[in-house]
Amino acid sequence: VLVRDAKTCTGNFFIDEEVLRAEGVTDFSPYQHEGATQLAGDFFVPDAVFERSPSKIFRAY
């Protein structure tokens, strides 16, 4: 996001997982606390994002 063209990138809402996947990241286990089997989702993330994500996401709200 920081190195993208500002004129085409501005005004967007980015989800970390989607940005990282677009850049080739596939292992998200470093973002989980020890022993966790799911990532925790935030309340402001639309349900559609949870539904299209291949990760197991726990809706913590």
mmCIF file as Biopython writes it, N, C-alpha, C and O atoms, coordinates in Angstrom:
data_model
#
loop_
_atom_site.group_PDB
_atom_site.id
_atom_site.type_symbol
_atom_site.label_atom_id
_atom_site.label_alt_id
_atom_site.label_comp_id
_atom_site.label_asym_id
_atom_site.label_entity_id
_atom_site.label_seq_id
_atom_site.pdbx_PDB_ins_code
_atom_site.Cartn_x
_atom_site.Cartn_y
_atom_site.Cartn_z
_atom_site.occupancy
_atom_site.B_iso_or_equiv
_atom_site.auth_seq_id
_atom_site.auth_asym_id
_atom_site.pdbx_PDB_model_num
ATOM 1   N N  . VAL A ? 1  ? 0.833   -1.186  0.000  1.0 0.0 1  A 1 
ATOM 2   C CA . VAL A ? 1  ? 0.000   0.000   0.000  1.0 0.0 1  A 1 
ATOM 3   C C  . VAL A ? 1  ? 0.878   1.250   0.000  1.0 0.0 1  A 1 
ATOM 4   O O  . VAL A ? 1  ? 0.555   2.243   -0.653 1.0 0.0 1  A 1 
ATOM 5   N N  . LEU A ? 2  ? 1.968   1.197   0.721  1.0 0.0 2  A 1 
ATOM 6   C CA . LEU A ? 2  ? 2.831   2.380   0.828  1.0 0.0 2  A 1 
ATOM 7   C C  . LEU A ? 2  ? 3.559   2.716   -0.463 1.0 0.0 2  A 1 
ATOM 8   O O  . LEU A ? 2  ? 3.939   3.868   -0.669 1.0 0.0 2  A 1 
ATOM 9   N N  . VAL A ? 3  ? 3.760   1.747   -1.327 1.0 0.0 3  A 1 
ATOM 10  C CA . VAL A ? 3  ? 4.501   2.013   -2.561 1.0 0.0 3  A 1 
ATOM 11  C C  . VAL A ? 3  ? 3.597   2.049   -3.792 1.0 0.0 3  A 1 
ATOM 12  O O  . VAL A ? 3  ? 4.090   2.167   -4.913 1.0 0.0 3  A 1 
ATOM 13  N N  . ARG A ? 4  ? 2.300   1.951   -3.600 1.0 0.0 4  A 1 
ATOM 14  C CA . ARG A ? 4  ? 1.359   2.030   -4.723 1.0 0.0 4  A 1 
ATOM 15  C C  . ARG A ? 4  ? 1.160   3.484   -5.145 1.0 0.0 4  A 1 
ATOM 16  O O  . ARG A ? 4  ? 1.394   4.408   -4.366 1.0 0.0 4  A 1 
ATOM 17  N N  . ASP A ? 5  ? 0.729   3.668   -6.381 1.0 0.0 5  A 1 
ATOM 18  C CA . ASP A ? 5  ? 0.460   5.005   -6.902 1.0 0.0 5  A 1 
ATOM 19  C C  . ASP A ? 5  ? -0.666  5.655   -6.101 1.0 0.0 5  A 1 
ATOM 20  O O  . ASP A ? 5  ? -1.778  5.129   -6.055 1.0 0.0 5  A 1 
ATOM 21  N N  . ALA A ? 6  ? -0.387  6.777   -5.479 1.0 0.0 6  A 1 
ATOM 22  C CA . ALA A ? 6  ? -1.352  7.445   -4.609 1.0 0.0 6  A 1 
ATOM 23  C C  . ALA A ? 6  ? -2.627  7.856   -5.338 1.0 0.0 6  A 1 
ATOM 24  O O  . ALA A ? 6  ? -3.705  7.833   -4.745 1.0 0.0 6  A 1 
ATOM 25  N N  . LYS A ? 7  ? -2.526  8.228   -6.598 1.0 0.0 7  A 1 
ATOM 26  C CA . LYS A ? 7  ? -3.706  8.670   -7.345 1.0 0.0 7  A 1 
ATOM 27  C C  . LYS A ? 7  ? -4.703  7.542   -7.580 1.0 0.0 7  A 1 
ATOM 28  O O  . LYS A ? 7  ? -5.905  7.796   -7.659 1.0 0.0 7  A 1 
ATOM 29  N N  . THR A ? 8  ? -4.236  6.315   -7.691 1.0 0.0 8  A 1 
ATOM 30  C CA . THR A ? 8  ? -5.142  5.187   -7.925 1.0 0.0 8  A 1 
ATOM 31  C C  . THR A ? 8  ? -5.454  4.424   -6.652 1.0 0.0 8  A 1 
ATOM 32  O O  . THR A ? 8  ? -6.374  3.605   -6.631 1.0 0.0 8  A 1 
ATOM 33  N N  . CYS A ? 9  ? -4.708  4.678   -5.598 1.0 0.0 9  A 1 
ATOM 34  C CA . CYS A ? 9  ? -4.860  3.918   -4.360 1.0 0.0 9  A 1 
ATOM 35  C C  . CYS A ? 9  ? -5.653  4.669   -3.283 1.0 0.0 9  A 1 
ATOM 36  O O  . CYS A ? 9  ? -6.208  4.043   -2.380 1.0 0.0 9  A 1 
ATOM 37  N N  . THR A ? 10 ? -5.709  5.976   -3.367 1.0 0.0 10 A 1 
ATOM 38  C CA . THR A ? 10 ? -6.338  6.777   -2.325 1.0 0.0 10 A 1 
ATOM 39  C C  . THR A ? 10 ? -7.837  6.510   -2.211 1.0 0.0 10 A 1 
ATOM 40  O O  . THR A ? 10 ? -8.506  6.203   -3.197 1.0 0.0 10 A 1 
ATOM 41  N N  . GLY A ? 11 ? -8.348  6.634   -0.986 1.0 0.0 11 A 1 
ATOM 42  C CA . GLY A ? 11 ? -9.774  6.489   -0.750 1.0 0.0 11 A 1 
ATOM 43  C C  . GLY A ? 11 ? -10.248 5.064   -0.572 1.0 0.0 11 A 1 
ATOM 44  O O  . GLY A ? 11 ? -11.451 4.827   -0.458 1.0 0.0 11 A 1 
ATOM 45  N N  . ASN A ? 12 ? -9.342  4.115   -0.546 1.0 0.0 12 A 1 
ATOM 46  C CA . ASN A ? 12 ? -9.715  2.710   -0.402 1.0 0.0 12 A 1 
ATOM 47  C C  . ASN A ? 12 ? -9.657  2.265   1.047  1.0 0.0 12 A 1 
ATOM 48  O O  . ASN A ? 12 ? -8.927  2.834   1.859  1.0 0.0 12 A 1 
ATOM 49  N N  . PHE A ? 13 ? -10.435 1.243   1.358  1.0 0.0 13 A 1 
ATOM 50  C CA . PHE A ? 13 ? -10.431 0.589   2.664  1.0 0.0 13 A 1 
ATOM 51  C C  . PHE A ? 13 ? -9.741  -0.748  2.465  1.0 0.0 13 A 1 
ATOM 52  O O  . PHE A ? 13 ? -10.213 -1.575  1.685  1.0 0.0 13 A 1 
ATOM 53  N N  . PHE A ? 14 ? -8.635  -0.973  3.153  1.0 0.0 14 A 1 
ATOM 54  C CA . PHE A ? 14 ? -7.860  -2.188  2.955  1.0 0.0 14 A 1 
ATOM 55  C C  . PHE A ? 14 ? -7.977  -3.132  4.143  1.0 0.0 14 A 1 
ATOM 56  O O  . PHE A ? 14 ? -7.943  -2.708  5.299  1.0 0.0 14 A 1 
ATOM 57  N N  . ILE A ? 15 ? -8.115  -4.406  3.840  1.0 0.0 15 A 1 
ATOM 58  C CA . ILE A ? 15 ? -8.085  -5.472  4.834  1.0 0.0 15 A 1 
ATOM 59  C C  . ILE A ? 15 ? -6.684  -6.080  4.754  1.0 0.0 15 A 1 
ATOM 60  O O  . ILE A ? 15 ? -6.232  -6.472  3.678  1.0 0.0 15 A 1 
ATOM 61  N N  . ASP A ? 16 ? -6.006  -6.156  5.887  1.0 0.0 16 A 1 
ATOM 62  C CA . ASP A ? 16 ? -4.620  -6.637  5.903  1.0 0.0 16 A 1 
ATOM 63  C C  . ASP A ? 16 ? -4.455  -7.949  5.154  1.0 0.0 16 A 1 
ATOM 64  O O  . ASP A ? 16 ? -3.568  -8.079  4.310  1.0 0.0 16 A 1 
ATOM 65  N N  . GLU A ? 17 ? -5.305  -8.919  5.460  1.0 0.0 17 A 1 
ATOM 66  C CA . GLU A ? 17 ? -5.173  -10.233 4.834  1.0 0.0 17 A 1 
ATOM 67  C C  . GLU A ? 17 ? -5.274  -10.147 3.312  1.0 0.0 17 A 1 
ATOM 68  O O  . GLU A ? 17 ? -4.512  -10.807 2.605  1.0 0.0 17 A 1 
ATOM 69  N N  . GLU A ? 18 ? -6.188  -9.354  2.810  1.0 0.0 18 A 1 
ATOM 70  C CA . GLU A ? 18 ? -6.355  -9.254  1.361  1.0 0.0 18 A 1 
ATOM 71  C C  . GLU A ? 18 ? -5.141  -8.597  0.697  1.0 0.0 18 A 1 
ATOM 72  O O  . GLU A ? 18 ? -4.721  -9.018  -0.381 1.0 0.0 18 A 1 
ATOM 73  N N  . VAL A ? 19 ? -4.587  -7.584  1.325  1.0 0.0 19 A 1 
ATOM 74  C CA . VAL A ? 19 ? -3.392  -6.928  0.782  1.0 0.0 19 A 1 
ATOM 75  C C  . VAL A ? 19 ? -2.214  -7.901  0.792  1.0 0.0 19 A 1 
ATOM 76  O O  . VAL A ? 19 ? -1.482  -8.008  -0.192 1.0 0.0 19 A 1 
ATOM 77  N N  . LEU A ? 20 ? -2.036  -8.602  1.902  1.0 0.0 20 A 1 
ATOM 78  C CA . LEU A ? 20 ? -0.921  -9.544  2.002  1.0 0.0 20 A 1 
ATOM 79  C C  . LEU A ? 20 ? -1.072  -10.707 1.027  1.0 0.0 20 A 1 
ATOM 80  O O  . LEU A ? 20 ? -0.089  -11.129 0.419  1.0 0.0 20 A 1 
ATOM 81  N N  . ARG A ? 21 ? -2.289  -11.233 0.866  1.0 0.0 21 A 1 
ATOM 82  C CA . ARG A ? 21 ? -2.515  -12.318 -0.103 1.0 0.0 21 A 1 
ATOM 83  C C  . ARG A ? 21 ? -2.213  -11.845 -1.521 1.0 0.0 21 A 1 
ATOM 84  O O  . ARG A ? 21 ? -1.622  -12.584 -2.309 1.0 0.0 21 A 1 
ATOM 85  N N  . ALA A ? 22 ? -2.612  -10.631 -1.847 1.0 0.0 22 A 1 
ATOM 86  C CA . ALA A ? 22 ? -2.346  -10.085 -3.181 1.0 0.0 22 A 1 
ATOM 87  C C  . ALA A ? 22 ? -0.844  -9.961  -3.445 1.0 0.0 22 A 1 
ATOM 88  O O  . ALA A ? 22 ? -0.406  -9.972  -4.595 1.0 0.0 22 A 1 
ATOM 89  N N  . GLU A ? 23 ? -0.066  -9.843  -2.376 1.0 0.0 23 A 1 
ATOM 90  C CA . GLU A ? 23 ? 1.392   -9.745  -2.499 1.0 0.0 23 A 1 
ATOM 91  C C  . GLU A ? 23 ? 2.074   -11.102 -2.356 1.0 0.0 23 A 1 
ATOM 92  O O  . GLU A ? 23 ? 3.303   -11.178 -2.338 1.0 0.0 23 A 1 
ATOM 93  N N  . GLY A ? 24 ? 1.279   -12.185 -2.252 1.0 0.0 24 A 1 
ATOM 94  C CA . GLY A ? 24 ? 1.851   -13.527 -2.239 1.0 0.0 24 A 1 
ATOM 95  C C  . GLY A ? 24 ? 1.979   -14.203 -0.892 1.0 0.0 24 A 1 
ATOM 96  O O  . GLY A ? 24 ? 2.469   -15.330 -0.825 1.0 0.0 24 A 1 
ATOM 97  N N  . VAL A ? 25 ? 1.556   -13.558 0.185  1.0 0.0 25 A 1 
ATOM 98  C CA . VAL A ? 25 ? 1.630   -14.182 1.507  1.0 0.0 25 A 1 
ATOM 99  C C  . VAL A ? 25 ? 0.529   -15.233 1.609  1.0 0.0 25 A 1 
ATOM 100 O O  . VAL A ? 25 ? -0.624  -14.959 1.276  1.0 0.0 25 A 1 
ATOM 101 N N  . THR A ? 26 ? 0.880   -16.433 2.068  1.0 0.0 26 A 1 
ATOM 102 C CA . THR A ? 26 ? -0.113  -17.501 2.227  1.0 0.0 26 A 1 
ATOM 103 C C  . THR A ? 26 ? -0.156  -18.055 3.646  1.0 0.0 26 A 1 
ATOM 104 O O  . THR A ? 26 ? -1.139  -18.688 4.030  1.0 0.0 26 A 1 
ATOM 105 N N  . ASP A ? 27 ? 0.887   -17.827 4.424  1.0 0.0 27 A 1 
ATOM 106 C CA . ASP A ? 27 ? 0.943   -18.339 5.794  1.0 0.0 27 A 1 
ATOM 107 C C  . ASP A ? 27 ? 0.657   -17.205 6.768  1.0 0.0 27 A 1 
ATOM 108 O O  . ASP A ? 27 ? 1.464   -16.290 6.933  1.0 0.0 27 A 1 
ATOM 109 N N  . PHE A ? 28 ? -0.506  -17.280 7.411  1.0 0.0 28 A 1 
ATOM 110 C CA . PHE A ? 28 ? -0.900  -16.236 8.349  1.0 0.0 28 A 1 
ATOM 111 C C  . PHE A ? 28 ? -0.756  -16.679 9.803  1.0 0.0 28 A 1 
ATOM 112 O O  . PHE A ? 28 ? -1.185  -15.970 10.713 1.0 0.0 28 A 1 
ATOM 113 N N  . SER A ? 29 ? -0.159  -17.836 10.022 1.0 0.0 29 A 1 
ATOM 114 C CA . SER A ? 29 ? 0.013   -18.332 11.387 1.0 0.0 29 A 1 
ATOM 115 C C  . SER A ? 29 ? 0.861   -17.405 12.266 1.0 0.0 29 A 1 
ATOM 116 O O  . SER A ? 29 ? 0.635   -17.377 13.476 1.0 0.0 29 A 1 
ATOM 117 N N  . PRO A ? 30 ? 1.824   -16.647 11.730 1.0 0.0 30 A 1 
ATOM 118 C CA . PRO A ? 30 ? 2.566   -15.730 12.604 1.0 0.0 30 A 1 
ATOM 119 C C  . PRO A ? 30 ? 1.686   -14.639 13.233 1.0 0.0 30 A 1 
ATOM 120 O O  . PRO A ? 30 ? 2.099   -14.000 14.201 1.0 0.0 30 A 1 
ATOM 121 N N  . TYR A ? 31 ? 0.501   -14.423 12.703 1.0 0.0 31 A 1 
ATOM 122 C CA . TYR A ? 31 ? -0.391  -13.387 13.221 1.0 0.0 31 A 1 
ATOM 123 C C  . TYR A ? 31 ? -1.341  -13.909 14.290 1.0 0.0 31 A 1 
ATOM 124 O O  . TYR A ? 31 ? -2.103  -13.140 14.877 1.0 0.0 31 A 1 
ATOM 125 N N  . GLN A ? 32 ? -1.299  -15.216 14.546 1.0 0.0 32 A 1 
ATOM 126 C CA . GLN A ? 32 ? -2.156  -15.821 15.559 1.0 0.0 32 A 1 
ATOM 127 C C  . GLN A ? 32 ? -1.377  -15.975 16.860 1.0 0.0 32 A 1 
ATOM 128 O O  . GLN A ? 32 ? -0.162  -16.174 16.852 1.0 0.0 32 A 1 
ATOM 129 N N  . HIS A ? 33 ? -2.097  -15.880 17.982 1.0 0.0 33 A 1 
ATOM 130 C CA . HIS A ? 33 ? -1.407  -16.140 19.238 1.0 0.0 33 A 1 
ATOM 131 C C  . HIS A ? 33 ? -1.199  -17.646 19.379 1.0 0.0 33 A 1 
ATOM 132 O O  . HIS A ? 33 ? -1.880  -18.435 18.724 1.0 0.0 33 A 1 
ATOM 133 N N  . GLU A ? 34 ? -0.282  -18.030 20.211 1.0 0.0 34 A 1 
ATOM 134 C CA . GLU A ? 34 ? 0.090   -19.435 20.357 1.0 0.0 34 A 1 
ATOM 135 C C  . GLU A ? 34 ? -1.116  -20.294 20.725 1.0 0.0 34 A 1 
ATOM 136 O O  . GLU A ? 34 ? -1.853  -19.975 21.658 1.0 0.0 34 A 1 
ATOM 137 N N  . GLY A ? 35 ? -1.309  -21.367 20.000 1.0 0.0 35 A 1 
ATOM 138 C CA . GLY A ? 35 ? -2.404  -22.292 20.266 1.0 0.0 35 A 1 
ATOM 139 C C  . GLY A ? 35 ? -3.701  -21.945 19.556 1.0 0.0 35 A 1 
ATOM 140 O O  . GLY A ? 35 ? -4.653  -22.724 19.615 1.0 0.0 35 A 1 
ATOM 141 N N  . ALA A ? 36 ? -3.768  -20.818 18.896 1.0 0.0 36 A 1 
ATOM 142 C CA . ALA A ? 36 ? -4.996  -20.413 18.205 1.0 0.0 36 A 1 
ATOM 143 C C  . ALA A ? 36 ? -5.159  -21.208 16.915 1.0 0.0 36 A 1 
ATOM 144 O O  . ALA A ? 36 ? -4.179  -21.586 16.274 1.0 0.0 36 A 1 
ATOM 145 N N  . THR A ? 37 ? -6.400  -21.453 16.550 1.0 0.0 37 A 1 
ATOM 146 C CA . THR A ? 37 ? -6.688  -22.146 15.291 1.0 0.0 37 A 1 
ATOM 147 C C  . THR A ? 37 ? -7.378  -21.221 14.298 1.0 0.0 37 A 1 
ATOM 148 O O  . THR A ? 37 ? -7.569  -21.582 13.137 1.0 0.0 37 A 1 
ATOM 149 N N  . GLN A ? 38 ? -7.753  -20.028 14.754 1.0 0.0 38 A 1 
ATOM 150 C CA . GLN A ? 38 ? -8.441  -19.074 13.890 1.0 0.0 38 A 1 
ATOM 151 C C  . GLN A ? 38 ? -7.904  -17.666 14.130 1.0 0.0 38 A 1 
ATOM 152 O O  . GLN A ? 38 ? -7.402  -17.353 15.210 1.0 0.0 38 A 1 
ATOM 153 N N  . LEU A ? 39 ? -8.018  -16.826 13.106 1.0 0.0 39 A 1 
ATOM 154 C CA . LEU A ? 39 ? -7.734  -15.408 13.259 1.0 0.0 39 A 1 
ATOM 155 C C  . LEU A ? 39 ? -8.981  -14.727 13.810 1.0 0.0 39 A 1 
ATOM 156 O O  . LEU A ? 39 ? -10.092 -15.181 13.538 1.0 0.0 39 A 1 
ATOM 157 N N  . ALA A ? 40 ? -8.829  -13.666 14.566 1.0 0.0 40 A 1 
ATOM 158 C CA . ALA A ? 40 ? -9.967  -12.926 15.101 1.0 0.0 40 A 1 
ATOM 159 C C  . ALA A ? 40 ? -10.316 -11.783 14.157 1.0 0.0 40 A 1 
ATOM 160 O O  . ALA A ? 40 ? -9.452  -10.994 13.774 1.0 0.0 40 A 1 
ATOM 161 N N  . GLY A ? 41 ? -11.583 -11.704 13.790 1.0 0.0 41 A 1 
ATOM 162 C CA . GLY A ? 41 ? -12.052 -10.634 12.917 1.0 0.0 41 A 1 
ATOM 163 C C  . GLY A ? 41 ? -12.503 -9.428  13.718 1.0 0.0 41 A 1 
ATOM 164 O O  . GLY A ? 41 ? -12.907 -9.559  14.874 1.0 0.0 41 A 1 
ATOM 165 N N  . ASP A ? 42 ? -12.436 -8.266  13.113 1.0 0.0 42 A 1 
ATOM 166 C CA . ASP A ? 42 ? -12.882 -7.033  13.757 1.0 0.0 42 A 1 
ATOM 167 C C  . ASP A ? 42 ? -14.325 -6.727  13.383 1.0 0.0 42 A 1 
ATOM 168 O O  . ASP A ? 42 ? -14.798 -7.147  12.327 1.0 0.0 42 A 1 
ATOM 169 N N  . PHE A ? 43 ? -15.022 -5.999  14.244 1.0 0.0 43 A 1 
ATOM 170 C CA . PHE A ? 43 ? -16.438 -5.711  14.046 1.0 0.0 43 A 1 
ATOM 171 C C  . PHE A ? 43 ? -16.702 -4.844  12.817 1.0 0.0 43 A 1 
ATOM 172 O O  . PHE A ? 43 ? -17.796 -4.901  12.255 1.0 0.0 43 A 1 
ATOM 173 N N  . PHE A ? 44 ? -15.735 -4.051  12.392 1.0 0.0 44 A 1 
ATOM 174 C CA . PHE A ? 44 ? -15.954 -3.138  11.264 1.0 0.0 44 A 1 
ATOM 175 C C  . PHE A ? 44 ? -15.723 -3.793  9.905  1.0 0.0 44 A 1 
ATOM 176 O O  . PHE A ? 44 ? -15.958 -3.172  8.868  1.0 0.0 44 A 1 
ATOM 177 N N  . VAL A ? 45 ? -15.265 -5.039  9.905  1.0 0.0 45 A 1 
ATOM 178 C CA . VAL A ? 45 ? -15.019 -5.743  8.642  1.0 0.0 45 A 1 
ATOM 179 C C  . VAL A ? 45 ? -16.340 -6.321  8.146  1.0 0.0 45 A 1 
ATOM 180 O O  . VAL A ? 45 ? -17.000 -7.053  8.883  1.0 0.0 45 A 1 
ATOM 181 N N  . PRO A ? 46 ? -16.737 -6.012  6.924  1.0 0.0 46 A 1 
ATOM 182 C CA . PRO A ? 46 ? -18.004 -6.512  6.382  1.0 0.0 46 A 1 
ATOM 183 C C  . PRO A ? 46 ? -18.041 -8.041  6.303  1.0 0.0 46 A 1 
ATOM 184 O O  . PRO A ? 46 ? -17.013 -8.679  6.075  1.0 0.0 46 A 1 
ATOM 185 N N  . ASP A ? 47 ? -19.219 -8.619  6.489  1.0 0.0 47 A 1 
ATOM 186 C CA . ASP A ? 47 ? -19.386 -10.070 6.421  1.0 0.0 47 A 1 
ATOM 187 C C  . ASP A ? 47 ? -18.881 -10.644 5.104  1.0 0.0 47 A 1 
ATOM 188 O O  . ASP A ? 47 ? -18.361 -11.759 5.079  1.0 0.0 47 A 1 
ATOM 189 N N  . ALA A ? 48 ? -19.025 -9.906  4.021  1.0 0.0 48 A 1 
ATOM 190 C CA . ALA A ? 48 ? -18.576 -10.389 2.709  1.0 0.0 48 A 1 
ATOM 191 C C  . ALA A ? 48 ? -17.079 -10.693 2.710  1.0 0.0 48 A 1 
ATOM 192 O O  . ALA A ? 48 ? -16.634 -11.605 2.014  1.0 0.0 48 A 1 
ATOM 193 N N  . VAL A ? 49 ? -16.310 -9.947  3.476  1.0 0.0 49 A 1 
ATOM 194 C CA . VAL A ? 49 ? -14.866 -10.191 3.560  1.0 0.0 49 A 1 
ATOM 195 C C  . VAL A ? 49 ? -14.604 -11.517 4.259  1.0 0.0 49 A 1 
ATOM 196 O O  . VAL A ? 49 ? -13.763 -12.298 3.815  1.0 0.0 49 A 1 
ATOM 197 N N  . PHE A ? 50 ? -15.321 -11.777 5.351  1.0 0.0 50 A 1 
ATOM 198 C CA . PHE A ? 50 ? -15.174 -13.052 6.055  1.0 0.0 50 A 1 
ATOM 199 C C  . PHE A ? 50 ? -15.547 -14.210 5.135  1.0 0.0 50 A 1 
ATOM 200 O O  . PHE A ? 50 ? -14.873 -15.240 5.125  1.0 0.0 50 A 1 
ATOM 201 N N  . GLU A ? 51 ? -16.598 -14.046 4.379  1.0 0.0 51 A 1 
ATOM 202 C CA . GLU A ? 51 ? -17.101 -15.113 3.520  1.0 0.0 51 A 1 
ATOM 203 C C  . GLU A ? 51 ? -16.144 -15.449 2.379  1.0 0.0 51 A 1 
ATOM 204 O O  . GLU A ? 51 ? -16.058 -16.611 1.980  1.0 0.0 51 A 1 
ATOM 205 N N  . ARG A ? 52 ? -15.432 -14.477 1.851  1.0 0.0 52 A 1 
ATOM 206 C CA . ARG A ? 52 ? -14.533 -14.759 0.726  1.0 0.0 52 A 1 
ATOM 207 C C  . ARG A ? 52 ? -13.118 -15.123 1.172  1.0 0.0 52 A 1 
ATOM 208 O O  . ARG A ? 52 ? -12.287 -15.499 0.345  1.0 0.0 52 A 1 
ATOM 209 N N  . SER A ? 53 ? -12.842 -15.018 2.451  1.0 0.0 53 A 1 
ATOM 210 C CA . SER A ? 53 ? -11.510 -15.324 2.955  1.0 0.0 53 A 1 
ATOM 211 C C  . SER A ? 53 ? -11.307 -16.826 3.099  1.0 0.0 53 A 1 
ATOM 212 O O  . SER A ? 53 ? -12.168 -17.512 3.651  1.0 0.0 53 A 1 
ATOM 213 N N  . PRO A ? 54 ? -10.183 -17.350 2.613  1.0 0.0 54 A 1 
ATOM 214 C CA . PRO A ? 54 ? -9.893  -18.763 2.820  1.0 0.0 54 A 1 
ATOM 215 C C  . PRO A ? 54 ? -9.428  -19.072 4.250  1.0 0.0 54 A 1 
ATOM 216 O O  . PRO A ? 54 ? -9.356  -20.239 4.633  1.0 0.0 54 A 1 
ATOM 217 N N  . SER A ? 55 ? -9.116  -18.049 5.034  1.0 0.0 55 A 1 
ATOM 218 C CA . SER A ? 55 ? -8.689  -18.245 6.422  1.0 0.0 55 A 1 
ATOM 219 C C  . SER A ? 55 ? -9.885  -18.535 7.315  1.0 0.0 55 A 1 
ATOM 220 O O  . SER A ? 55 ? -11.009 -18.119 7.034  1.0 0.0 55 A 1 
ATOM 221 N N  . LYS A ? 56 ? -9.621  -19.253 8.389  1.0 0.0 56 A 1 
ATOM 222 C CA . LYS A ? 56 ? -10.646 -19.464 9.409  1.0 0.0 56 A 1 
ATOM 223 C C  . LYS A ? 56 ? -10.641 -18.220 10.288 1.0 0.0 56 A 1 
ATOM 224 O O  . LYS A ? 56 ? -9.651  -17.928 10.958 1.0 0.0 56 A 1 
ATOM 225 N N  . ILE A ? 57 ? -11.747 -17.495 10.281 1.0 0.0 57 A 1 
ATOM 226 C CA . ILE A ? 57 ? -11.823 -16.241 11.031 1.0 0.0 57 A 1 
ATOM 227 C C  . ILE A ? 57 ? -12.925 -16.344 12.070 1.0 0.0 57 A 1 
ATOM 228 O O  . ILE A ? 57 ? -14.068 -16.679 11.759 1.0 0.0 57 A 1 
ATOM 229 N N  . PHE A ? 58 ? -12.561 -16.051 13.305 1.0 0.0 58 A 1 
ATOM 230 C CA . PHE A ? 58 ? -13.501 -16.044 14.413 1.0 0.0 58 A 1 
ATOM 231 C C  . PHE A ? 58 ? -14.075 -14.642 14.536 1.0 0.0 58 A 1 
ATOM 232 O O  . PHE A ? 58 ? -13.330 -13.669 14.656 1.0 0.0 58 A 1 
ATOM 233 N N  . ARG A ? 59 ? -15.388 -14.540 14.506 1.0 0.0 59 A 1 
ATOM 234 C CA . ARG A ? 59 ? -16.032 -13.229 14.685 1.0 0.0 59 A 1 
ATOM 235 C C  . ARG A ? 59 ? -16.104 -12.946 16.178 1.0 0.0 59 A 1 
ATOM 236 O O  . ARG A ? 59 ? -16.977 -13.457 16.879 1.0 0.0 59 A 1 
ATOM 237 N N  . ALA A ? 60 ? -15.197 -12.144 16.640 1.0 0.0 60 A 1 
ATOM 238 C CA . ALA A ? 60 ? -15.028 -11.902 18.071 1.0 0.0 60 A 1 
ATOM 239 C C  . ALA A ? 60 ? -16.024 -10.904 18.644 1.0 0.0 60 A 1 
ATOM 240 O O  . ALA A ? 60 ? -15.964 -10.605 19.837 1.0 0.0 60 A 1 
ATOM 241 N N  . TYR A ? 61 ? -16.919 -10.389 17.849 1.0 0.0 61 A 1 
ATOM 242 C CA . TYR A ? 61 ? -17.851 -9.369  18.319 1.0 0.0 61 A 1 
ATOM 243 C C  . TYR A ? 61 ? -19.234 -9.924  18.503 1.0 0.0 61 A 1 
ATOM 244 O O  . TYR A ? 61 ? -20.145 -9.195  18.895 1.0 0.0 61 A 1 
#
